[in-house]
Amino acid sequence: MLKKEIKILEKSPNNKNKIMDVIVLALQLANRFNIDLDKEWVEQLKRKQKYLRK
């Protein structure tokens, strides 16, 4: 579900900050509730964060 949300947000050029917020929130929730996210997907999110910060 979260992957789909991020893909929808990516389609609009003005959603850079929203995507960053969603990524941060997803990682924080996963940590808080000890949810094991797919490690490869987490790495993708972190790379996407670095890219969006530029």
N, C-alpha and C positions, 0 to 999 in steps of 0.2 A: 504494500500500500504506500509506504513512504517513498519507494523508488518511483512509483507512478506520479506522486505529488511533485517530486523534484523535477521530473521530466516535463511536467506541465508548466511549472514555473520557468524552466529554462527556455521555453518557446518565446517568452516575452523579454525583450531587451531591457526593460526597466525593472526587472525583478532580482537584480544582483543581490541587494541587501536581504530580500526575503529568502532567497536560496541560502545565503549565509546563516540566517536565523534558523531556518529549518534544519540545516546540517548540525549546527551547534546544539539545538534542542534535541535532535535525535540521539546524538552522542551522549549528552547529559542524561537523558532518560534511560538509555541503555545501561549506563554506569550506575545510575541510582537504583534501578530495579534488577541489577545483575542479569540483564538480558544479553545472551551471547549473540552478537551480530556476526554475520559472515565477515571474517577478517579481511578478505579481499575487497569487499564492499566498503568496509571502514577505511581502508587505505585509499580507495577511489575518492571517498568523501573528503579525506584530508588533502589529497592532491587537488581536488576541485576547489577547496577552501583557499589553498595557496594561490591557485590561478585567479580566483575571483578577487583576491586582495590587491592584485596588481592594477 
